[in-house]
Amino acid sequence: MKVHVVPVDWISHRKVLQAIRGEVFIEEQGVPQEIEWDGQDDIAHHFLAINESGLRVGCGRLLPKGQIGRMAVQQSQRGSGIGQDLLDATIEKAKELGFGRVFLHAQSQV
């Protein structure tokens, strides 16, 4: 199923971004809440993956220092290229912002 990755604002999309990240990181992977909610979301550029049915299935963020992270895809949607779509959109935004380089902060197994 095709997805569209769109930039979103943290203030207006906080609940859906928190829901996806909470499901993937806190519930599924056991990441402590105090680590997941690191206080940097207000300054980040956020991205949301939406499938053809309108379901929000993944997200990611870009921090001002060039760090890409908090990339999460719902378990039922993994293996379909959504993570790559999120990464591509994030890198494209970094280029638009004039970043000379970015770096990915992610779990090595994923």
Biopython code that builds the backbone (N, CA, C, O; Angstrom):
import numpy as np
from Bio.PDB.StructureBuilder import StructureBuilder

atoms = [
    (1, "MET", "N", (0.843, -1.184, 0.000)),
    (1, "MET", "CA", (0.000, 0.000, 0.000)),
    (1, "MET", "C", (0.885, 1.243, 0.000)),
    (1, "MET", "O", (1.832, 1.332, 0.782)),
    (2, "LYS", "N", (0.592, 2.164, -0.840)),
    (2, "LYS", "CA", (1.358, 3.408, -0.978)),
    (2, "LYS", "C", (1.099, 4.336, 0.201)),
    (2, "LYS", "O", (-0.013, 4.403, 0.724)),
    (3, "VAL", "N", (2.137, 5.045, 0.606)),
    (3, "VAL", "CA", (2.001, 6.042, 1.664)),
    (3, "VAL", "C", (2.462, 7.397, 1.151)),
    (3, "VAL", "O", (3.237, 7.499, 0.200)),
    (4, "HIS", "N", (1.968, 8.418, 1.803)),
    (4, "HIS", "CA", (2.412, 9.787, 1.562)),
    (4, "HIS", "C", (3.043, 10.265, 2.857)),
    (4, "HIS", "O", (2.462, 10.117, 3.931)),
    (5, "VAL", "N", (4.228, 10.836, 2.752)),
    (5, "VAL", "CA", (4.891, 11.390, 3.925)),
    (5, "VAL", "C", (4.773, 12.907, 3.834)),
    (5, "VAL", "O", (5.165, 13.522, 2.842)),
    (6, "VAL", "N", (4.232, 13.484, 4.877)),
    (6, "VAL", "CA", (4.005, 14.926, 4.891)),
    (6, "VAL", "C", (4.656, 15.543, 6.119)),
    (6, "VAL", "O", (4.683, 14.933, 7.188)),
    (7, "PRO", "N", (5.184, 16.760, 5.963)),
    (7, "PRO", "CA", (5.682, 17.473, 7.139)),
    (7, "PRO", "C", (4.487, 17.933, 7.972)),
    (7, "PRO", "O", (3.475, 18.379, 7.432)),
    (8, "VAL", "N", (4.619, 17.819, 9.280)),
    (8, "VAL", "CA", (3.544, 18.252, 10.175)),
    (8, "VAL", "C", (4.124, 19.047, 11.327)),
    (8, "VAL", "O", (5.305, 18.934, 11.655)),
    (9, "ASP", "N", (3.283, 19.838, 11.921)),
    (9, "ASP", "CA", (3.651, 20.661, 13.058)),
    (9, "ASP", "C", (3.414, 19.882, 14.349)),
    (9, "ASP", "O", (2.388, 19.217, 14.491)),
    (10, "TRP", "N", (4.353, 19.961, 15.289)),
    (10, "TRP", "CA", (4.223, 19.246, 16.552)),
    (10, "TRP", "C", (2.983, 19.689, 17.324)),
    (10, "TRP", "O", (2.277, 18.855, 17.891)),
    (11, "ILE", "N", (2.715, 20.973, 17.350)),
    (11, "ILE", "CA", (1.587, 21.473, 18.148)),
    (11, "ILE", "C", (0.258, 20.910, 17.645)),
    (11, "ILE", "O", (-0.566, 20.459, 18.441)),
    (12, "SER", "N", (0.052, 20.935, 16.346)),
    (12, "SER", "CA", (-1.243, 20.481, 15.818)),
    (12, "SER", "C", (-1.335, 18.968, 15.649)),
    (12, "SER", "O", (-2.441, 18.441, 15.537)),
    (13, "HIS", "N", (-0.212, 18.253, 15.627)),
    (13, "HIS", "CA", (-0.211, 16.807, 15.408)),
    (13, "HIS", "C", (0.391, 16.020, 16.571)),
    (13, "HIS", "O", (0.710, 14.839, 16.439)),
    (14, "ARG", "N", (0.536, 16.676, 17.682)),
    (14, "ARG", "CA", (1.159, 16.062, 18.862)),
    (14, "ARG", "C", (0.500, 14.738, 19.238)),
    (14, "ARG", "O", (1.198, 13.754, 19.484)),
    (15, "LYS", "N", (-0.805, 14.698, 19.285)),
    (15, "LYS", "CA", (-1.495, 13.491, 19.749)),
    (15, "LYS", "C", (-1.229, 12.292, 18.852)),
    (15, "LYS", "O", (-0.969, 11.196, 19.351)),
    (16, "VAL", "N", (-1.287, 12.478, 17.548)),
    (16, "VAL", "CA", (-1.058, 11.343, 16.644)),
    (16, "VAL", "C", (0.407, 10.919, 16.657)),
    (16, "VAL", "O", (0.698, 9.724, 16.606)),
    (17, "LEU", "N", (1.328, 11.867, 16.724)),
    (17, "LEU", "CA", (2.751, 11.534, 16.795)),
    (17, "LEU", "C", (3.069, 10.797, 18.098)),
    (17, "LEU", "O", (3.812, 9.816, 18.102)),
    (18, "GLN", "N", (2.502, 11.280, 19.192)),
    (18, "GLN", "CA", (2.711, 10.614, 20.472)),
    (18, "GLN", "C", (2.105, 9.211, 20.473)),
    (18, "GLN", "O", (2.675, 8.285, 21.051)),
    (19, "ALA", "N", (0.963, 9.059, 19.831)),
    (19, "ALA", "CA", (0.311, 7.744, 19.785)),
    (19, "ALA", "C", (1.178, 6.727, 19.043)),
    (19, "ALA", "O", (1.364, 5.604, 19.513)),
    (20, "ILE", "N", (1.704, 7.119, 17.892)),
    (20, "ILE", "CA", (2.541, 6.204, 17.112)),
    (20, "ILE", "C", (3.821, 5.878, 17.871)),
    (20, "ILE", "O", (4.184, 4.710, 18.005)),
    (21, "ARG", "N", (4.499, 6.893, 18.361)),
    (21, "ARG", "CA", (5.755, 6.668, 19.073)),
    (21, "ARG", "C", (5.533, 5.919, 20.384)),
    (21, "ARG", "O", (6.348, 5.081, 20.769)),
    (22, "GLY", "N", (4.444, 6.219, 21.060)),
    (22, "GLY", "CA", (4.133, 5.506, 22.295)),
    (22, "GLY", "C", (3.895, 4.026, 22.036)),
    (22, "GLY", "O", (4.375, 3.169, 22.778)),
    (23, "GLU", "N", (3.155, 3.738, 20.983)),
    (23, "GLU", "CA", (2.882, 2.345, 20.617)),
    (23, "GLU", "C", (4.165, 1.594, 20.269)),
    (23, "GLU", "O", (4.407, 0.494, 20.764)),
    (24, "VAL", "N", (4.986, 2.206, 19.408)),
    (24, "VAL", "CA", (6.191, 1.527, 18.924)),
    (24, "VAL", "C", (7.298, 1.503, 19.973)),
    (24, "VAL", "O", (7.837, 0.440, 20.281)),
    (25, "PHE", "N", (7.635, 2.645, 20.514)),
    (25, "PHE", "CA", (8.796, 2.706, 21.387)),
    (25, "PHE", "C", (8.491, 2.306, 22.842)),
    (25, "PHE", "O", (9.193, 1.478, 23.422)),
    (26, "ILE", "N", (7.454, 2.894, 23.414)),
    (26, "ILE", "CA", (7.185, 2.661, 24.833)),
    (26, "ILE", "C", (6.527, 1.300, 25.062)),
    (26, "ILE", "O", (7.001, 0.509, 25.877)),
    (27, "GLU", "N", (5.438, 1.030, 24.346)),
    (27, "GLU", "CA", (4.715, -0.224, 24.574)),
    (27, "GLU", "C", (5.440, -1.431, 23.979)),
    (27, "GLU", "O", (5.680, -2.420, 24.673)),
    (28, "GLU", "N", (5.784, -1.349, 22.709)),
    (28, "GLU", "CA", (6.374, -2.503, 22.022)),
    (28, "GLU", "C", (7.819, -2.759, 22.425)),
    (28, "GLU", "O", (8.202, -3.901, 22.682)),
    (29, "GLN", "N", (8.630, -1.689, 22.482)),
    (29, "GLN", "CA", (10.063, -1.864, 22.703)),
    (29, "GLN", "C", (10.511, -1.600, 24.136)),
    (29, "GLN", "O", (11.669, -1.839, 24.476)),
    (30, "GLY", "N", (9.609, -1.111, 24.971)),
    (30, "GLY", "CA", (9.940, -0.904, 26.377)),
    (30, "GLY", "C", (10.839, 0.279, 26.674)),
    (30, "GLY", "O", (11.513, 0.299, 27.703)),
    (31, "VAL", "N", (10.860, 1.264, 25.791)),
    (31, "VAL", "CA", (11.646, 2.474, 26.037)),
    (31, "VAL", "C", (10.968, 3.271, 27.153)),
    (31, "VAL", "O", (9.765, 3.520, 27.075)),
    (32, "PRO", "N", (11.705, 3.674, 28.185)),
    (32, "PRO", "CA", (11.107, 4.467, 29.258)),
    (32, "PRO", "C", (10.560, 5.808, 28.731)),
    (32, "PRO", "O", (11.158, 6.430, 27.854)),
    (33, "GLN", "N", (9.437, 6.229, 29.271)),
    (33, "GLN", "CA", (8.813, 7.476, 28.823)),
    (33, "GLN", "C", (9.748, 8.669, 28.937)),
    (33, "GLN", "O", (9.749, 9.541, 28.068)),
    (34, "GLU", "N", (10.546, 8.717, 30.004)),
    (34, "GLU", "CA", (11.429, 9.874, 30.195)),
    (34, "GLU", "C", (12.516, 9.946, 29.129)),
    (34, "GLU", "O", (13.069, 11.018, 28.884)),
    (35, "ILE", "N", (12.828, 8.821, 28.495)),
    (35, "ILE", "CA", (13.779, 8.849, 27.382)),
    (35, "ILE", "C", (13.069, 9.240, 26.097)),
    (35, "ILE", "O", (13.583, 10.047, 25.323)),
    (36, "GLU", "N", (11.890, 8.674, 25.865)),
    (36, "GLU", "CA", (11.156, 8.975, 24.633)),
    (36, "GLU", "C", (10.759, 10.441, 24.565)),
    (36, "GLU", "O", (10.938, 11.077, 23.526)),
    (37, "TRP", "N", (10.233, 10.981, 25.630)),
    (37, "TRP", "CA", (9.780, 12.373, 25.632)),
    (37, "TRP", "C", (10.911, 13.232, 26.176)),
    (37, "TRP", "O", (10.934, 13.603, 27.350)),
    (38, "ASP", "N", (11.851, 13.537, 25.283)),
    (38, "ASP", "CA", (13.114, 14.183, 25.648)),
    (38, "ASP", "C", (13.073, 15.704, 25.631)),
    (38, "ASP", "O", (14.101, 16.342, 25.856)),
    (39, "GLY", "N", (11.928, 16.294, 25.374)),
    (39, "GLY", "CA", (11.800, 17.746, 25.391)),
    (39, "GLY", "C", (12.268, 18.431, 24.122)),
    (39, "GLY", "O", (12.335, 19.659, 24.085)),
    (40, "GLN", "N", (12.593, 17.679, 23.081)),
    (40, "GLN", "CA", (13.092, 18.285, 21.848)),
    (40, "GLN", "C", (12.055, 18.339, 20.721)),
    (40, "GLN", "O", (12.352, 18.823, 19.629)),
    (41, "ASP", "N", (10.862, 17.852, 20.977)),
    (41, "ASP", "CA", (9.860, 17.826, 19.912)),
    (41, "ASP", "C", (9.406, 19.215, 19.479)),
    (41, "ASP", "O", (9.058, 19.418, 18.316)),
    (42, "ASP", "N", (9.407, 20.166, 20.402)),
    (42, "ASP", "CA", (8.986, 21.525, 20.052)),
    (42, "ASP", "C", (9.910, 22.195, 19.035)),
    (42, "ASP", "O", (9.485, 23.087, 18.302)),
    (43, "ILE", "N", (11.175, 21.766, 18.990)),
    (43, "ILE", "CA", (12.131, 22.410, 18.083)),
    (43, "ILE", "C", (12.406, 21.581, 16.822)),
    (43, "ILE", "O", (13.178, 21.994, 15.957)),
    (44, "ALA", "N", (11.773, 20.420, 16.728)),
    (44, "ALA", "CA", (12.036, 19.502, 15.617)),
    (44, "ALA", "C", (11.078, 19.715, 14.450)),
    (44, "ALA", "O", (9.988, 20.265, 14.607)),
    (45, "HIS", "N", (11.515, 19.265, 13.282)),
    (45, "HIS", "CA", (10.653, 19.150, 12.105)),
    (45, "HIS", "C", (10.112, 17.723, 12.135)),
    (45, "HIS", "O", (10.879, 16.765, 12.238)),
    (46, "HIS", "N", (8.795, 17.586, 12.046)),
    (46, "HIS", "CA", (8.162, 16.269, 12.149)),
    (46, "HIS", "C", (7.568, 15.840, 10.815)),
    (46, "HIS", "O", (7.197, 16.664, 9.979)),
    (47, "PHE", "N", (7.490, 14.518, 10.643)),
    (47, "PHE", "CA", (6.956, 13.923, 9.415)),
    (47, "PHE", "C", (5.989, 12.816, 9.789)),
    (47, "PHE", "O", (6.199, 12.083, 10.756)),
    (48, "LEU", "N", (4.926, 12.709, 9.005)),
    (48, "LEU", "CA", (3.892, 11.721, 9.259)),
    (48, "LEU", "C", (3.639, 10.932, 7.988)),
    (48, "LEU", "O", (3.458, 11.513, 6.918)),
    (49, "ALA", "N", (3.626, 9.610, 8.099)),
    (49, "ALA", "CA", (3.326, 8.734, 6.970)),
    (49, "ALA", "C", (1.851, 8.362, 7.040)),
    (49, "ALA", "O", (1.364, 7.873, 8.059)),
    (50, "ILE", "N", (1.147, 8.606, 5.931)),
    (50, "ILE", "CA", (-0.293, 8.352, 5.854)),
    (50, "ILE", "C", (-0.539, 7.412, 4.685)),
    (50, "ILE", "O", (-0.089, 7.673, 3.569)),
    (51, "ASN", "N", (-1.260, 6.308, 4.939)),
    (51, "ASN", "CA", (-1.495, 5.364, 3.851)),
    (51, "ASN", "C", (-2.705, 5.765, 3.004)),
    (51, "ASN", "O", (-3.379, 6.753, 3.294)),
    (52, "GLU", "N", (-2.967, 4.989, 1.962)),
    (52, "GLU", "CA", (-4.049, 5.322, 1.023)),
    (52, "GLU", "C", (-5.422, 5.355, 1.676)),
    (52, "GLU", "O", (-6.336, 6.005, 1.169)),
    (53, "SER", "N", (-5.572, 4.662, 2.792)),
    (53, "SER", "CA", (-6.847, 4.650, 3.511)),
    (53, "SER", "C", (-6.963, 5.825, 4.480)),
    (53, "SER", "O", (-7.987, 5.991, 5.143)),
    (54, "GLY", "N", (-5.911, 6.637, 4.560)),
    (54, "GLY", "CA", (-5.915, 7.786, 5.457)),
    (54, "GLY", "C", (-5.420, 7.482, 6.854)),
    (54, "GLY", "O", (-5.468, 8.342, 7.734)),
    (55, "LEU", "N", (-4.943, 6.259, 7.067)),
    (55, "LEU", "CA", (-4.427, 5.898, 8.379)),
    (55, "LEU", "C", (-3.013, 6.430, 8.560)),
    (55, "LEU", "O", (-2.192, 6.365, 7.645)),
    (56, "ARG", "N", (-2.743, 6.946, 9.722)),
    (56, "ARG", "CA", (-1.410, 7.441, 10.061)),
    (56, "ARG", "C", (-0.602, 6.264, 10.589)),
    (56, "ARG", "O", (-0.923, 5.708, 11.639)),
    (57, "VAL", "N", (0.441, 5.887, 9.865)),
    (57, "VAL", "CA", (1.131, 4.625, 10.150)),
    (57, "VAL", "C", (2.596, 4.764, 10.546)),
    (57, "VAL", "O", (3.223, 3.768, 10.906)),
    (58, "GLY", "N", (3.154, 5.957, 10.493)),
    (58, "GLY", "CA", (4.552, 6.129, 10.847)),
    (58, "GLY", "C", (4.907, 7.584, 11.030)),
    (58, "GLY", "O", (4.156, 8.478, 10.640)),
    (59, "CYS", "N", (6.072, 7.814, 11.634)),
    (59, "CYS", "CA", (6.511, 9.189, 11.853)),
    (59, "CYS", "C", (8.023, 9.235, 12.017)),
    (59, "CYS", "O", (8.676, 8.202, 12.164)),
    (60, "GLY", "N", (8.562, 10.429, 11.991)),
    (60, "GLY", "CA", (9.982, 10.671, 12.204)),
    (60, "GLY", "C", (10.202, 12.143, 12.475)),
    (60, "GLY", "O", (9.285, 12.951, 12.330)),
    (61, "ARG", "N", (11.418, 12.496, 12.869)),
    (61, "ARG", "CA", (11.705, 13.913, 13.130)),
    (61, "ARG", "C", (13.139, 14.244, 12.759)),
    (61, "ARG", "O", (14.009, 13.376, 12.682)),
    (62, "LEU", "N", (13.352, 15.532, 12.533)),
    (62, "LEU", "CA", (14.664, 16.101, 12.231)),
    (62, "LEU", "C", (14.926, 17.214, 13.232)),
    (62, "LEU", "O", (14.143, 18.156, 13.351)),
    (63, "LEU", "N", (16.039, 17.094, 13.952)),
    (63, "LEU", "CA", (16.406, 18.126, 14.924)),
    (63, "LEU", "C", (17.281, 19.189, 14.271)),
    (63, "LEU", "O", (17.913, 18.927, 13.248)),
    (64, "PRO", "N", (17.322, 20.390, 14.854)),
    (64, "PRO", "CA", (18.109, 21.482, 14.272)),
    (64, "PRO", "C", (19.598, 21.174, 14.095)),
    (64, "PRO", "O", (20.250, 21.787, 13.250)),
    (65, "LYS", "N", (20.144, 20.243, 14.868)),
    (65, "LYS", "CA", (21.565, 19.906, 14.724)),
    (65, "LYS", "C", (21.802, 18.852, 13.645)),
    (65, "LYS", "O", (22.929, 18.388, 13.472)),
    (66, "GLY", "N", (20.746, 18.467, 12.916)),
    (66, "GLY", "CA", (20.882, 17.520, 11.810)),
    (66, "GLY", "C", (20.623, 16.072, 12.171)),
    (66, "GLY", "O", (20.857, 15.176, 11.360)),
    (67, "GLN", "N", (20.147, 15.838, 13.366)),
    (67, "GLN", "CA", (19.872, 14.461, 13.796)),
    (67, "GLN", "C", (18.492, 14.011, 13.326)),
    (67, "GLN", "O", (17.486, 14.657, 13.617)),
    (68, "ILE", "N", (18.454, 12.900, 12.598)),
    (68, "ILE", "CA", (17.207, 12.270, 12.200)),
    (68, "ILE", "C", (16.927, 11.166, 13.202)),
    (68, "ILE", "O", (17.813, 10.370, 13.516)),
    (69, "GLY", "N", (15.721, 11.113, 13.701)),
    (69, "GLY", "CA", (15.401, 10.092, 14.685)),
    (69, "GLY", "C", (13.924, 9.984, 14.948)),
    (69, "GLY", "O", (13.095, 10.558, 14.242)),
    (70, "ARG", "N", (13.613, 9.226, 15.991)),
    (70, "ARG", "CA", (12.235, 8.954, 16.395)),
    (70, "ARG", "C", (11.410, 8.443, 15.212)),
    (70, "ARG", "O", (10.218, 8.723, 15.086)),
    (71, "MET", "N", (12.094, 7.680, 14.350)),
    (71, "MET", "CA", (11.399, 7.076, 13.219)),
    (71, "MET", "C", (10.680, 5.833, 13.710)),
    (71, "MET", "O", (11.301, 4.901, 14.221)),
    (72, "ALA", "N", (9.373, 5.828, 13.550)),
    (72, "ALA", "CA", (8.552, 4.728, 14.038)),
    (72, "ALA", "C", (7.522, 4.355, 12.982)),
    (72, "ALA", "O", (6.875, 5.222, 12.395)),
    (73, "VAL", "N", (7.379, 3.063, 12.752)),
    (73, "VAL", "CA", (6.360, 2.543, 11.839)),
    (73, "VAL", "C", (5.581, 1.483, 12.603)),
    (73, "VAL", "O", (6.166, 0.607, 13.239)),
    (74, "GLN", "N", (4.273, 1.568, 12.536)),
    (74, "GLN", "CA", (3.450, 0.585, 13.229)),
    (74, "GLN", "C", (3.806, -0.827, 12.769)),
    (74, "GLN", "O", (4.087, -1.061, 11.594)),
    (75, "GLN", "N", (3.787, -1.746, 13.703)),
    (75, "GLN", "CA", (4.253, -3.107, 13.445)),
    (75, "GLN", "C", (3.563, -3.746, 12.240)),
    (75, "GLN", "O", (4.221, -4.412, 11.440)),
    (76, "SER", "N", (2.276, -3.557, 12.099)),
    (76, "SER", "CA", (1.538, -4.176, 10.994)),
    (76, "SER", "C", (1.904, -3.603, 9.629)),
    (76, "SER", "O", (1.553, -4.181, 8.601)),
    (77, "GLN", "N", (2.603, -2.476, 9.613)),
    (77, "GLN", "CA", (2.946, -1.794, 8.369)),
    (77, "GLN", "C", (4.414, -1.951, 7.977)),
    (77, "GLN", "O", (4.825, -1.475, 6.919)),
    (78, "ARG", "N", (5.192, -2.601, 8.806)),
    (78, "ARG", "CA", (6.627, -2.723, 8.545)),
    (78, "ARG", "C", (6.904, -3.648, 7.365)),
    (78, "ARG", "O", (6.128, -4.551, 7.054)),
    (79, "GLY", "N", (8.038, -3.388, 6.722)),
    (79, "GLY", "CA", (8.457, -4.208, 5.594)),
    (79, "GLY", "C", (7.891, -3.760, 4.266)),
    (79, "GLY", "O", (8.056, -4.436, 3.251)),
    (80, "SER", "N", (7.219, -2.614, 4.273)),
    (80, "SER", "CA", (6.605, -2.130, 3.039)),
    (80, "SER", "C", (7.267, -0.863, 2.501)),
    (80, "SER", "O", (6.762, -0.252, 1.560)),
    (81, "GLY", "N", (8.396, -0.465, 3.094)),
    (81, "GLY", "CA", (9.126, 0.696, 2.598)),
    (81, "GLY", "C", (8.764, 2.014, 3.248)),
    (81, "GLY", "O", (9.265, 3.058, 2.833)),
    (82, "ILE", "N", (7.906, 1.995, 4.258)),
    (82, "ILE", "CA", (7.489, 3.242, 4.907)),
    (82, "ILE", "C", (8.669, 3.920, 5.593)),
    (82, "ILE", "O", (8.802, 5.142, 5.532)),
    (83, "GLY", "N", (9.519, 3.142, 6.240)),
    (83, "GLY", "CA", (10.694, 3.717, 6.890)),
    (83, "GLY", "C", (11.587, 4.438, 5.903)),
    (83, "GLY", "O", (12.097, 5.520, 6.195)),
    (84, "GLN", "N", (11.779, 3.848, 4.742)),
    (84, "GLN", "CA", (12.595, 4.488, 3.708)),
    (84, "GLN", "C", (11.931, 5.772, 3.213)),
    (84, "GLN", "O", (12.609, 6.771, 2.973)),
    (85, "ASP", "N", (10.611, 5.746, 3.062)),
    (85, "ASP", "CA", (9.877, 6.946, 2.641)),
    (85, "ASP", "C", (10.027, 8.061, 3.668)),
    (85, "ASP", "O", (10.206, 9.223, 3.304)),
    (86, "LEU", "N", (9.954, 7.712, 4.946)),
    (86, "LEU", "CA", (10.144, 8.704, 6.005)),
    (86, "LEU", "C", (11.558, 9.274, 5.972)),
    (86, "LEU", "O", (11.754, 10.484, 6.086)),
    (87, "LEU", "N", (12.536, 8.393, 5.817)),
    (87, "LEU", "CA", (13.929, 8.824, 5.770)),
    (87, "LEU", "C", (14.170, 9.743, 4.572)),
    (87, "LEU", "O", (14.826, 10.775, 4.707)),
    (88, "ASP", "N", (13.649, 9.378, 3.411)),
    (88, "ASP", "CA", (13.813, 10.201, 2.205)),
    (88, "ASP", "C", (13.218, 11.594, 2.393)),
    (88, "ASP", "O", (13.832, 12.590, 2.011)),
    (89, "ALA", "N", (12.026, 11.664, 2.979)),
    (89, "ALA", "CA", (11.368, 12.958, 3.195)),
    (89, "ALA", "C", (12.154, 13.810, 4.179)),
    (89, "ALA", "O", (12.262, 15.026, 4.014)),
    (90, "THR", "N", (12.697, 13.173, 5.191)),
    (90, "THR", "CA", (13.472, 13.901, 6.196)),
    (90, "THR", "C", (14.767, 14.446, 5.601)),
    (90, "THR", "O", (15.144, 15.589, 5.859)),
    (91, "ILE", "N", (15.431, 13.636, 4.817)),
    (91, "ILE", "CA", (16.665, 14.088, 4.156)),
    (91, "ILE", "C", (16.366, 15.220, 3.180)),
    (91, "ILE", "O", (17.130, 16.182, 3.098)),
    (92, "GLU", "N", (15.280, 15.120, 2.449)),
    (92, "GLU", "CA", (14.908, 16.182, 1.508)),
    (92, "GLU", "C", (14.674, 17.504, 2.251)),
    (92, "GLU", "O", (15.089, 18.562, 1.779)),
    (93, "LYS", "N", (14.018, 17.444, 3.398)),
    (93, "LYS", "CA", (13.787, 18.645, 4.202)),
    (93, "LYS", "C", (15.117, 19.208, 4.691)),
    (93, "LYS", "O", (15.310, 20.424, 4.691)),
    (94, "ALA", "N", (16.025, 18.350, 5.102)),
    (94, "ALA", "CA", (17.339, 18.803, 5.554)),
    (94, "ALA", "C", (18.070, 19.540, 4.437)),
    (94, "ALA", "O", (18.714, 20.561, 4.676)),
    (95, "LYS", "N", (17.965, 19.017, 3.220)),
    (95, "LYS", "CA", (18.576, 19.702, 2.068)),
    (95, "LYS", "C", (17.959, 21.070, 1.862)),
    (95, "LYS", "O", (18.669, 22.049, 1.630)),
    (96, "GLU", "N", (16.619, 21.143, 1.948)),
    (96, "GLU", "CA", (15.923, 22.429, 1.799)),
    (96, "GLU", "C", (16.382, 23.435, 2.846)),
    (96, "GLU", "O", (16.459, 24.632, 2.571)),
    (97, "LEU", "N", (16.685, 22.952, 4.040)),
    (97, "LEU", "CA", (17.116, 23.819, 5.132)),
    (97, "LEU", "C", (18.600, 24.168, 5.057)),
    (97, "LEU", "O", (19.095, 24.967, 5.851)),
    (98, "GLY", "N", (19.314, 23.561, 4.093)),
    (98, "GLY", "CA", (20.717, 23.880, 3.900)),
    (98, "GLY", "C", (21.697, 23.066, 4.732)),
    (98, "GLY", "O", (22.859, 23.448, 4.866)),
    (99, "PHE", "N", (21.249, 21.968, 5.282)),
    (99, "PHE", "CA", (22.163, 21.121, 6.036)),
    (99, "PHE", "C", (23.209, 20.533, 5.095)),
    (99, "PHE", "O", (22.865, 20.010, 4.035)),
    (100, "GLY", "N", (24.481, 20.613, 5.475)),
    (100, "GLY", "CA", (25.542, 19.993, 4.697)),
    (100, "GLY", "C", (25.589, 18.493, 4.909)),
    (100, "GLY", "O", (26.002, 17.737, 4.030)),
    (101, "ARG", "N", (25.156, 18.073, 6.095)),
    (101, "ARG", "CA", (25.073, 16.652, 6.392)),
    (101, "ARG", "C", (24.078, 16.442, 7.529)),
    (101, "ARG", "O", (23.777, 17.359, 8.294)),
    (102, "VAL", "N", (23.586, 15.239, 7.618)),
    (102, "VAL", "CA", (22.684, 14.832, 8.689)),
    (102, "VAL", "C", (23.188, 13.494, 9.229)),
    (102, "VAL", "O", (24.033, 12.843, 8.614)),
    (103, "PHE", "N", (22.666, 13.098, 10.370)),
    (103, "PHE", "CA", (23.028, 11.787, 10.904)),
    (103, "PHE", "C", (21.792, 11.139, 11.507)),
    (103, "PHE", "O", (20.902, 11.805, 12.035)),
    (104, "LEU", "N", (21.772, 9.825, 11.409)),
    (104, "LEU", "CA", (20.634, 9.043, 11.861)),
    (104, "LEU", "C", (20.898, 8.501, 13.249)),
    (104, "LEU", "O", (21.925, 7.872, 13.505)),
    (105, "HIS", "N", (19.965, 8.751, 14.131)),
    (105, "HIS", "CA", (20.022, 8.199, 15.472)),
    (105, "HIS", "C", (18.948, 7.124, 15.522)),
    (105, "HIS", "O", (17.757, 7.423, 15.620)),
    (106, "ALA", "N", (19.382, 5.861, 15.454)),
    (106, "ALA", "CA", (18.432, 4.755, 15.385)),
    (106, "ALA", "C", (19.038, 3.508, 15.999)),
    (106, "ALA", "O", (20.244, 3.430, 16.230)),
    (107, "GLN", "N", (18.186, 2.548, 16.255)),
    (107, "GLN", "CA", (18.636, 1.257, 16.763)),
    (107, "GLN", "C", (19.309, 0.507, 15.617)),
    (107, "GLN", "O", (18.781, 0.451, 14.507)),
    (108, "SER", "N", (20.462, -0.061, 15.890)),
    (108, "SER", "CA", (21.219, -0.712, 14.817)),
    (108, "SER", "C", (20.477, -1.885, 14.200)),
    (108, "SER", "O", (20.664, -2.153, 13.014)),
    (109, "GLN", "N", (19.653, -2.588, 14.944)),
    (109, "GLN", "CA", (18.934, -3.728, 14.386)),
    (109, "GLN", "C", (17.801, -3.329, 13.433)),
    (109, "GLN", "O", (17.313, -4.161, 12.669)),
    (110, "VAL", "N", (17.394, -2.092, 13.475)),
    (110, "VAL", "CA", (16.333, -1.644, 12.574)),
    (110, "VAL", "C", (16.836, -0.594, 11.605)),
    (110, "VAL", "O", (16.072, -0.105, 10.773)),
]
sb = StructureBuilder()
sb.init_structure("model")
sb.init_model(0)
sb.init_chain("A")
sb.init_seg("    ")
for serial, (resi, resn, name, xyz) in enumerate(atoms, 1):
    if name == "N":
        sb.init_residue(resn, " ", resi, " ")
    sb.init_atom(name, np.array(xyz, "f"), 0.0, 1.0, " ", f" {name:<3s}", serial, name[0])
structure = sb.get_structure()
